[in-house]
């Protein structure tokens, strides 16, 4: 293409006023000017004591005059944080909750329930009244779980107070001990508070003193939100009666609603074959059939989850998910343990969920099985039958170890005589009942044969107490944890981590029958284990829905 023509005129000269125009600022100069403007705006901000944040400049957490003095000093000092905000304004940042951070006042039972609760409040601040420290000191002696938690909480407080540069008067940074998830500060009550409570609440009681502290903080820090956190229901009721904001400690709850708990089985939609029939791949391997499926149902599946399809006039499908890769999943048909030829120690399954559970119990690749269900659904019977078959017939495990949480329904009957196994005997009535059923399955052996079989079974079943599980390692054992709904998440972790190579653990329980104080369906160790292990290739869970004990037991479970 031709070049453009040469210019015919000389370039015009710059006018005189153009010399006085400022040059375009660079990015660094622009950021510097923005930072200076932010400092100027900050210096002109009115000094209001109610807007003071204790984390920003220190001062006594209980005196508003000290807040104002510290606020004036803080405003006069250079603020590097404002420059940092101006420099990083253009960078994408993680969205933070709107509004100022809250101030949470912890009751003593929260620290004794979870010593790590200090670090569970994200960017919010935590306040401990002096009476809480007194109560914590009074509960630290002994070997109970509460005493251990009290000692651990005291050690946490000592580590925070003894950190480098820690100043109790200005608040202790909760992330100074490595807990980066905690962005707030810890404040202690350093001065007495004079707040009048109603005459019906005597001042000498510890709970009422905590309520007085919360009421004083609410008045001093208005309009900042002050919340009392307590596990005591009556404490929360009294706080609401005094127009104080209160809440339960929510971090220990795995689920808010038991209906959201993973049940282990999924019913395929009625149009499953119509939507997926053309894209399904199938092949045979031994006695099992495998299906590779794609479609909208795959994202809702988990490894070792059971799927079933039942419709009148169409073939039924009962399978387990064994592989998920991207948008495809592989299903494996199940072994029918409801047929007499597949009976396990003379026991056959009677419904769909029991067959699912027996497939998990008999699979050597599944190391951890959780079974939940109402009374009479066959949890203990199936676990024992599968254990005896794999210990005595298949020689897959060396012995069965059975334990349970020793939480009584009524009043404790006192100390029990004898050895560890003899002391656990009264708690193992379910074991004796189920062994009596399993011992009668071989009707052709005669009286002497059944007696010998019972003696052999007893020799392969060991009854252990949970109190002595710390430090043990089980090798090639079949471990049954009965009544697991009464375990805390910490106790569940202690038991499951005892498993060595070749060990299988079965946890069973009824979440509707929790006898441990301070445990609910959402905070039980069994719920915790079900939720954390779902989707792991070597674990499985089934919720047994139909009772098979008797029509009386089924009706009682529904109406009582």
C-alpha positions as CSV (number, residue, x, y, z in Angstrom):
1,X,0.0,0.0,0.0
2,X,1.3,3.6,-0.7
3,X,2.8,5.7,2.1
4,X,0.9,8.7,3.5
5,X,1.8,12.1,2.1
6,X,4.4,14.2,3.9
7,X,3.1,17.2,6.1
8,X,3.1,20.6,4.4
9,X,3.0,22.8,7.6
10,X,5.2,23.1,10.6
11,X,3.9,21.9,13.9
12,X,2.2,24.5,16.0
13,X,3.9,25.8,19.1
14,X,2.5,25.0,22.6
15,X,0.6,27.9,24.1
16,X,2.2,29.5,27.3
17,X,-0.6,28.3,29.6
18,X,0.2,24.7,28.6
19,X,3.5,24.8,30.4
20,X,1.8,25.2,33.8
21,X,-0.5,22.1,33.4
22,X,0.6,19.2,35.7
23,X,1.8,16.0,34.0
24,X,-0.2,12.8,34.2
25,X,0.5,11.2,37.5
26,X,1.9,7.7,37.7
27,X,0.1,4.8,39.4
28,X,2.3,5.1,42.5
29,X,1.6,8.8,42.8
30,X,-2.1,8.1,42.4
31,X,-2.1,5.5,45.1
32,X,-0.1,7.9,47.4
33,X,-2.6,10.7,46.8
34,X,-5.5,8.3,47.5
35,X,-3.9,7.2,50.7
36,X,-3.3,10.8,51.8
37,X,-6.9,11.6,51.0
38,X,-8.0,8.6,53.1
39,X,-5.9,9.8,56.0
40,X,-7.3,13.3,55.8
41,X,-10.9,11.9,55.9
42,X,-10.0,9.7,58.8
43,X,-8.4,12.6,60.8
44,X,-11.6,14.6,60.3
45,X,-13.9,11.8,61.7
46,X,-15.7,12.9,64.9
47,X,-14.4,11.2,68.0
48,X,-17.4,9.2,69.3
49,X,-16.8,6.6,72.1
50,X,-19.6,4.3,71.0
51,X,-17.9,3.6,67.6
52,X,-14.7,2.5,69.3
53,X,-13.5,-1.1,68.5
54,X,-11.5,-2.6,71.4
55,X,-9.3,-4.5,68.9
56,X,-8.0,-1.2,67.3
57,X,-6.4,0.6,70.2
58,X,-6.7,-1.0,73.6
59,X,-8.1,0.4,76.8
60,X,-10.1,-1.2,79.5
61,X,-13.0,-3.2,78.1
62,X,-15.3,-1.9,80.8
63,X,-14.8,1.9,80.9
64,X,-16.2,4.2,78.1
65,X,-14.0,7.1,79.2
66,X,-10.9,5.0,78.5
67,X,-12.5,4.1,75.1
68,X,-12.6,7.8,74.2
69,X,-9.0,8.5,75.3
70,X,-7.7,5.6,73.4
71,X,-9.7,6.5,70.4
72,X,-8.2,10.0,70.3
73,X,-4.6,8.6,70.5
74,X,-5.5,6.0,67.8
75,X,-6.8,8.7,65.5
76,X,-3.7,10.9,65.9
77,X,-1.3,8.1,65.0
78,X,-0.6,7.3,61.3
79,X,-2.8,4.5,60.0
80,X,-0.9,2.2,57.7
81,X,-3.9,-0.1,57.4
82,X,-5.8,2.7,55.4
83,X,-2.9,2.9,52.9
84,X,-2.9,-0.8,52.6
85,X,-6.6,-0.8,51.8
86,X,-6.2,1.9,49.2
87,X,-3.4,-0.1,47.5
88,X,-5.3,-3.4,47.4
89,X,-8.7,-1.9,46.5
90,X,-8.5,-3.1,42.9
91,X,-7.7,-6.7,43.9
92,X,-10.5,-9.3,44.1
93,X,-11.2,-10.0,47.8
94,X,-13.2,-12.7,49.6
95,X,-16.5,-11.3,50.7
96,X,-16.8,-10.7,54.4
97,X,-19.9,-10.5,56.5
98,X,-21.4,-7.1,56.7
99,X,-21.6,-5.1,59.9
100,X,-19.3,-4.7,62.9
101,X,-17.9,-7.8,64.7
102,X,-20.0,-9.2,67.5
103,X,-18.9,-9.7,71.1
104,X,-19.6,-13.2,72.4
105,X,-19.7,-13.8,76.1
106,X,-19.0,-17.5,76.8
107,X,-20.6,-19.5,79.6
108,X,-18.4,-22.0,81.5
109,X,-20.2,-25.0,80.1
110,X,-19.2,-24.0,76.6
111,X,-15.5,-24.2,77.5
112,X,-16.0,-27.5,79.3
113,X,-17.9,-28.9,76.4
114,X,-15.4,-27.8,73.7
115,X,-12.0,-26.4,74.9
116,X,-11.4,-25.2,71.3
117,X,-14.6,-23.1,71.3
118,X,-12.5,-19.9,71.8
119,X,-11.3,-20.2,68.1
120,X,-14.7,-21.0,66.6
121,X,-16.1,-17.5,66.3
122,X,-14.3,-16.3,63.1
123,X,-13.8,-12.5,63.0
124,X,-15.9,-11.9,66.2
125,X,-14.5,-11.1,69.7
126,X,-14.8,-13.3,72.8
127,X,-15.3,-12.1,76.3
128,X,-14.8,-14.2,79.5
129,X,-16.3,-13.0,82.8
130,X,-14.2,-13.6,85.9
131,X,-16.7,-16.0,87.4
132,X,-16.2,-18.2,84.4
133,X,-12.5,-18.6,85.3
134,X,-13.5,-19.4,88.9
135,X,-15.8,-22.1,87.8
136,X,-13.3,-23.5,85.3
137,X,-10.8,-23.7,88.1
138,X,-13.3,-25.6,90.3
139,X,-13.9,-28.3,87.7
140,X,-10.3,-29.1,86.6
141,X,-9.7,-31.8,89.2
142,X,-10.5,-35.4,88.3
143,X,-10.3,-37.9,85.4
144,X,-13.7,-37.2,83.9
145,X,-14.2,-35.8,80.4
146,X,-15.4,-32.5,81.8
147,X,-12.2,-32.2,84.0
148,X,-10.0,-32.9,81.0
149,X,-11.7,-30.3,78.9
150,X,-11.4,-27.8,81.8
151,X,-7.7,-28.4,82.0
152,X,-7.3,-28.1,78.3
153,X,-9.2,-24.8,78.2
154,X,-7.0,-23.5,81.0
155,X,-3.9,-24.4,79.0
156,X,-5.3,-22.6,76.0
157,X,-5.9,-19.4,78.0
158,X,-2.4,-19.6,79.4
159,X,-0.9,-20.0,75.9
160,X,-2.8,-16.9,74.7
161,X,-1.9,-14.8,77.8
162,X,1.8,-15.8,77.6
163,X,2.3,-15.1,74.0
164,X,4.8,-12.5,72.8
165,X,3.4,-9.0,73.1
166,X,0.2,-10.2,74.7
167,X,-1.6,-7.5,76.8
168,X,-4.7,-8.5,78.6
169,X,-5.8,-4.9,79.0
170,X,-5.9,-4.4,75.2
171,X,-7.2,-7.9,74.3
172,X,-5.4,-11.0,73.2
173,X,-5.2,-11.9,69.5
174,X,-6.9,-15.3,69.1
175,X,-4.7,-16.1,66.1
176,X,-1.5,-15.7,68.0
177,X,-1.3,-19.4,68.8
178,X,-1.6,-20.5,65.2
179,X,-5.4,-20.7,64.8
180,X,-5.7,-18.6,61.7
181,X,-9.4,-19.1,61.4
182,X,-10.0,-16.9,64.5
183,X,-9.7,-13.2,63.6
184,X,-11.0,-11.6,66.8
185,X,-9.7,-10.9,70.2
186,X,-10.1,-12.4,73.6
187,X,-11.1,-10.0,76.5
188,X,-11.1,-10.8,80.2
189,X,-13.2,-9.0,82.9
190,X,-10.6,-6.9,84.7
191,X,-12.9,-4.6,86.7
192,X,-16.1,-5.2,88.7
193,X,-19.4,-4.3,87.2
194,X,-22.3,-2.7,89.1
195,X,-25.5,-3.6,87.3
196,X,-28.8,-4.1,89.0
197,X,-30.6,-7.4,88.2
198,X,-34.2,-8.1,89.2
199,X,-34.8,-9.1,92.8
200,X,-35.8,-12.6,91.8
201,X,-32.2,-13.3,90.6
202,X,-29.8,-13.4,93.6
203,X,-26.4,-11.9,93.0
204,X,-24.5,-14.8,94.6
205,X,-25.3,-17.3,91.9
206,X,-22.7,-17.7,89.1
207,X,-25.2,-17.8,86.3
208,X,-26.7,-14.5,87.5
209,X,-23.3,-12.9,87.7
210,X,-22.7,-13.8,84.1
211,X,-26.0,-12.3,83.1
212,X,-25.0,-9.1,84.9
213,X,-21.8,-9.0,82.9
214,X,-23.7,-9.4,79.7
215,X,-26.2,-6.7,80.6
216,X,-23.3,-4.3,81.5
217,X,-21.5,-5.0,78.2
218,X,-24.6,-4.5,76.2
219,X,-25.1,-1.0,77.8
220,X,-21.4,0.0,77.4
221,X,-21.0,-1.3,73.8
222,X,-24.3,-0.1,72.3
223,X,-25.1,-0.4,69.5
224,X,-22.6,-3.2,69.1
225,X,-24.2,-6.7,69.4
226,X,-23.4,-8.6,72.6
227,X,-24.4,-12.3,72.6
228,X,-24.4,-14.8,75.5
229,X,-23.4,-18.3,74.3
230,X,-24.4,-21.1,76.7
231,X,-25.3,-24.8,76.6
232,X,-27.6,-24.3,79.6
233,X,-31.3,-24.0,78.4
234,X,-32.4,-22.3,81.6
235,X,-29.6,-19.8,81.3
236,X,-30.7,-18.9,77.8
237,X,-34.3,-18.5,79.0
238,X,-33.3,-16.1,81.8
239,X,-31.2,-14.1,79.3
240,X,-34.2,-13.7,77.0
241,X,-36.4,-12.7,79.9
242,X,-33.9,-9.9,80.5
243,X,-34.0,-8.8,76.8
244,X,-30.4,-10.1,76.3
245,X,-29.3,-11.7,73.1
246,X,-28.3,-15.4,73.6
247,X,-27.6,-18.5,71.5
248,X,-26.6,-22.1,71.9
249,X,-23.1,-23.2,70.9
250,X,-23.7,-24.4,67.4
251,X,-20.2,-25.5,66.3
252,X,-20.6,-29.0,67.9
253,X,-23.7,-29.8,65.8
254,X,-23.0,-31.8,62.7
255,X,-26.5,-31.2,61.4
256,X,-29.3,-28.9,62.4
257,X,-32.0,-31.3,61.2
258,X,-31.8,-35.1,61.4
259,X,-33.8,-35.3,58.2
260,X,-30.6,-34.1,56.4
261,X,-28.6,-37.0,57.6
262,X,-27.1,-39.2,54.9
263,X,-29.2,-42.4,54.7
264,X,-27.0,-44.4,52.4
265,X,-29.7,-45.4,49.8
266,X,-31.3,-43.5,46.9
267,X,-34.4,-44.4,45.0
268,X,-33.9,-43.9,41.2
269,X,-36.6,-41.8,39.5
270,X,-39.5,-43.5,37.7
271,X,-38.3,-42.5,34.3
272,X,-34.7,-43.7,34.9
273,X,-34.7,-46.4,32.2
274,X,-36.4,-44.1,29.7
275,X,-33.8,-41.3,30.2
276,X,-30.7,-43.5,30.7
277,X,-31.5,-46.7,28.8
278,X,-29.8,-45.7,25.5
279,X,-26.6,-44.5,27.1
280,X,-26.1,-47.3,29.7
281,X,-23.2,-49.7,29.2
282,X,-23.4,-53.1,31.0
283,X,-21.1,-56.1,31.4
284,X,-21.0,-59.3,33.4
285,X,-18.2,-60.3,35.8
286,X,-18.8,-63.4,37.8
287,X,-22.2,-63.3,39.5
288,X,-22.4,-59.5,39.4
289,X,-23.6,-57.2,36.6
290,X,-22.0,-53.8,36.1
291,X,-23.7,-50.7,34.7
292,X,-22.0,-47.5,33.6
293,X,-24.5,-44.6,33.6
294,X,-24.4,-40.9,32.7
295,X,-27.0,-38.3,33.2
296,X,-28.5,-35.9,35.7
297,X,-28.6,-38.5,38.5
298,X,-24.8,-38.9,38.7
299,X,-24.0,-35.6,40.6
300,X,-26.2,-36.7,43.5
301,X,-24.4,-40.1,43.9
302,X,-21.6,-41.0,46.4
303,X,-19.2,-43.9,46.5
304,X,-20.7,-47.0,48.2
305,X,-24.2,-45.5,48.1
306,X,-27.0,-47.9,47.3
307,X,-29.5,-47.2,44.5
308,X,-32.6,-49.1,43.8
309,X,-35.4,-49.0,41.2
310,X,-38.8,-50.5,41.9
311,X,-41.8,-50.1,39.6
312,X,-44.7,-52.4,38.7
313,X,-44.3,-54.2,35.4
314,X,-40.6,-53.3,35.1
315,X,-37.4,-55.2,36.2
316,X,-36.1,-54.1,39.6
317,X,-32.5,-52.9,40.2
318,X,-30.5,-53.1,43.4
319,X,-27.0,-51.9,43.0
320,X,-24.1,-50.1,44.8
321,X,-22.1,-47.2,43.4
322,X,-18.5,-48.4,43.1
323,X,-16.9,-45.7,40.9
324,X,-17.6,-42.1,40.0
325,X,-15.5,-40.4,37.3
326,X,-16.6,-37.0,36.1
327,X,-20.1,-37.3,34.8
328,X,-20.2,-41.1,34.7
329,X,-20.8,-43.7,37.5
330,X,-20.4,-47.4,37.7
331,X,-23.1,-49.5,39.5
332,X,-22.6,-53.1,40.7
333,X,-25.5,-55.4,41.4
334,X,-25.8,-56.8,44.9
335,X,-25.7,-60.3,46.4
336,X,-29.2,-61.4,47.6
337,X,-28.8,-62.4,51.2
338,X,-32.5,-62.9,51.5
339,X,-32.2,-66.2,49.7
340,X,-31.6,-69.3,51.9
341,X,-28.5,-70.4,49.8
342,X,-26.8,-67.1,50.8
343,X,-27.7,-67.2,54.5
344,X,-25.1,-65.8,56.8
345,X,-24.8,-68.0,59.9
346,X,-28.3,-69.1,59.3
347,X,-29.6,-65.6,59.1
348,X,-31.4,-64.2,56.0
349,X,-32.3,-60.6,55.4
350,X,-36.0,-59.7,55.4
351,X,-36.1,-56.3,53.6
352,X,-34.3,-54.1,51.2
353,X,-32.3,-52.1,53.7
354,X,-31.2,-55.2,55.6
355,X,-29.8,-56.7,52.3
356,X,-27.9,-53.4,51.7
357,X,-26.4,-53.6,55.2
358,X,-25.4,-57.3,54.8
359,X,-23.6,-56.5,51.6
360,X,-21.5,-53.9,53.5
361,X,-20.9,-56.2,56.4
362,X,-19.7,-59.0,54.2
363,X,-17.5,-56.9,51.9
364,X,-13.8,-57.1,53.0
365,X,-13.0,-53.9,51.1
366,X,-15.3,-51.9,53.5
367,X,-13.5,-51.1,56.7
368,X,-16.0,-48.9,58.4
369,X,-19.8,-49.5,58.5
370,X,-22.4,-47.4,60.3
371,X,-25.9,-48.7,60.9
372,X,-28.8,-46.6,62.3
373,X,-32.4,-47.5,62.8
374,X,-35.1,-47.9,65.3
375,X,-35.4,-50.7,67.8
376,X,-35.9,-54.1,66.2
377,X,-34.4,-53.4,62.8
378,X,-31.8,-56.2,63.2
379,X,-28.6,-54.2,63.6
380,X,-26.9,-56.3,66.3
381,X,-28.1,-59.6,64.9
382,X,-26.8,-58.9,61.4
383,X,-23.5,-57.5,62.7
384,X,-22.9,-60.6,64.9
385,X,-23.9,-63.1,62.2
386,X,-21.6,-61.5,59.7
387,X,-18.8,-61.4,62.3
388,X,-19.1,-65.0,63.2
389,X,-19.1,-66.1,59.6
390,X,-16.0,-64.1,58.8
391,X,-14.2,-65.2,62.0
392,X,-15.0,-68.9,62.2
393,X,-15.8,-69.8,58.6
394,X,-13.8,-67.5,56.4
395,X,-10.9,-66.9,59.0
396,X,-10.8,-63.3,57.7
397,X,-10.6,-61.9,61.3
398,X,-9.1,-63.4,64.4
399,X,-11.9,-62.5,66.9
400,X,-14.8,-60.3,67.6
401,X,-14.4,-57.4,70.0
402,X,-17.7,-55.8,71.3
403,X,-18.0,-52.6,73.3
404,X,-20.6,-50.0,74.1
405,X,-21.2,-46.8,75.9
406,X,-22.1,-47.6,79.5
407,X,-24.8,-45.0,79.9
408,X,-27.8,-46.2,81.9
409,X,-31.4,-45.4,81.2
410,X,-32.3,-44.9,84.9
411,X,-30.3,-44.5,88.1
412,X,-27.0,-46.2,88.3
413,X,-27.0,-49.5,90.3
414,X,-23.5,-48.8,91.6
415,X,-20.2,-50.6,91.3
416,X,-20.2,-54.1,89.7
417,X,-18.0,-57.0,91.0
418,X,-15.6,-59.1,89.0
419,X,-13.2,-58.7,86.1
420,X,-13.5,-56.2,83.2
421,X,-15.6,-58.7,81.2
422,X,-17.8,-59.6,84.1
423,X,-18.4,-55.9,84.9
424,X,-19.5,-55.4,81.2
425,X,-21.8,-58.4,81.4
426,X,-25.0,-56.5,82.5
427,X,-24.5,-54.0,79.7
428,X,-24.2,-56.8,77.1
429,X,-27.7,-58.2,77.4
430,X,-28.3,-57.5,73.6
431,X,-25.3,-59.7,72.9
432,X,-26.6,-62.6,74.9
433,X,-30.1,-62.3,73.3
434,X,-28.7,-62.4,69.8
435,X,-26.3,-65.2,70.5
436,X,-29.2,-67.3,71.8
437,X,-30.9,-66.7,68.4
438,X,-27.8,-67.5,66.4
439,X,-27.1,-70.6,68.5
440,X,-30.5,-72.1,67.5
441,X,-29.9,-71.8,63.8
442,X,-28.2,-75.2,63.6
443,X,-31.1,-77.5,64.6
444,X,-29.5,-80.7,63.5
445,X,-26.4,-80.6,65.8
446,X,-28.2,-81.8,68.9
447,X,-27.9,-80.5,72.4
448,X,-24.2,-81.4,72.8
449,X,-23.3,-79.9,69.4
450,X,-25.1,-76.6,70.2
451,X,-23.3,-76.4,73.6
452,X,-19.9,-76.9,71.9
453,X,-20.8,-74.3,69.3
454,X,-21.8,-71.8,72.0
455,X,-18.6,-72.4,73.8
456,X,-16.6,-71.9,70.6
457,X,-18.5,-68.7,69.9
458,X,-17.9,-67.4,73.4
459,X,-14.2,-68.0,73.1
460,X,-14.0,-65.8,69.9
461,X,-16.0,-62.9,71.3
462,X,-14.2,-60.5,73.7
463,X,-16.2,-57.8,75.6
464,X,-14.1,-54.7,76.3
465,X,-14.8,-51.5,78.2
466,X,-14.4,-48.2,76.4
467,X,-12.6,-46.7,79.4
468,X,-9.4,-48.7,78.6
469,X,-9.3,-48.2,74.8
470,X,-6.7,-45.3,74.8
471,X,-3.4,-46.4,73.3
472,X,-4.6,-49.8,72.0
473,X,-4.3,-51.1,68.4
474,X,-6.5,-53.8,67.0
475,X,-5.0,-56.1,64.4
476,X,-7.3,-58.2,62.2
477,X,-10.2,-57.7,64.5
478,X,-14.0,-57.4,63.9
479,X,-15.0,-54.6,66.2
480,X,-18.7,-53.9,67.1
481,X,-19.5,-50.6,68.8
482,X,-23.1,-50.9,70.1
483,X,-25.2,-48.0,71.3
484,X,-22.9,-45.6,69.5
485,X,-25.5,-42.8,69.6
486,X,-24.4,-42.1,73.2
487,X,-20.8,-41.3,72.2
488,X,-19.4,-37.8,71.8
489,X,-17.5,-37.0,68.6
490,X,-14.3,-37.1,70.6
491,X,-15.0,-40.6,72.0
492,X,-16.0,-41.8,68.5
493,X,-12.6,-40.6,67.2
494,X,-10.8,-42.3,70.0
495,X,-12.5,-45.7,69.2
496,X,-12.2,-45.5,65.4
497,X,-8.5,-44.6,65.5
498,X,-7.8,-47.9,67.3
499,X,-8.1,-49.8,64.1
500,X,-5.0,-51.4,62.8
501,X,-4.3,-53.3,59.5
502,X,-7.1,-55.8,58.6
503,X,-9.6,-54.5,61.2
504,X,-13.2,-53.8,60.4
505,X,-15.4,-51.5,62.7
506,X,-19.2,-51.5,62.8
507,X,-20.9,-48.7,64.6
508,X,-24.6,-49.2,65.4
509,X,-27.2,-47.1,67.2
510,X,-30.6,-45.5,67.4
511,X,-30.5,-41.7,67.2
512,X,-33.9,-41.5,68.8
513,X,-32.6,-43.1,72.0
514,X,-29.8,-40.8,73.3
515,X,-29.3,-41.1,77.0
516,X,-26.1,-39.0,77.4
517,X,-26.7,-35.5,78.9
518,X,-25.8,-32.6,76.6
519,X,-25.9,-34.8,73.5
520,X,-28.6,-34.3,70.8
521,X,-29.3,-36.0,67.5
522,X,-27.3,-33.3,65.7
523,X,-24.2,-33.5,68.0
524,X,-24.0,-37.2,68.6
525,X,-20.8,-39.0,67.7
526,X,-22.7,-41.4,65.5
527,X,-24.1,-38.5,63.4
528,X,-20.6,-37.1,63.3
529,X,-19.2,-40.3,61.9
530,X,-21.9,-40.8,59.3
531,X,-21.5,-37.3,57.9
532,X,-17.7,-37.4,57.9
533,X,-17.3,-40.8,56.3
534,X,-19.9,-40.6,53.5
535,X,-18.3,-40.9,50.1
536,X,-15.1,-42.6,51.3
537,X,-14.4,-45.7,49.2
538,X,-13.9,-48.0,52.2
539,X,-16.9,-47.0,54.3
540,X,-20.7,-47.4,54.0
541,X,-23.8,-46.4,55.8
542,X,-27.4,-47.6,55.8
543,X,-30.4,-46.4,57.7
544,X,-32.7,-49.3,58.6
545,X,-36.3,-48.2,58.4
546,X,-38.4,-51.3,58.9
547,X,-38.5,-53.2,62.2
548,X,-38.5,-57.0,62.1
549,X,-38.6,-57.8,65.9
550,X,-42.4,-58.0,66.4
551,X,-45.6,-56.2,65.5
552,X,-45.8,-55.0,69.1
553,X,-42.3,-53.5,68.9
554,X,-43.0,-51.9,65.5
555,X,-46.2,-50.3,66.8
556,X,-44.6,-49.1,70.0
557,X,-41.8,-47.4,68.0
558,X,-44.3,-45.5,66.0
559,X,-46.8,-44.4,68.7
560,X,-44.8,-44.1,71.9
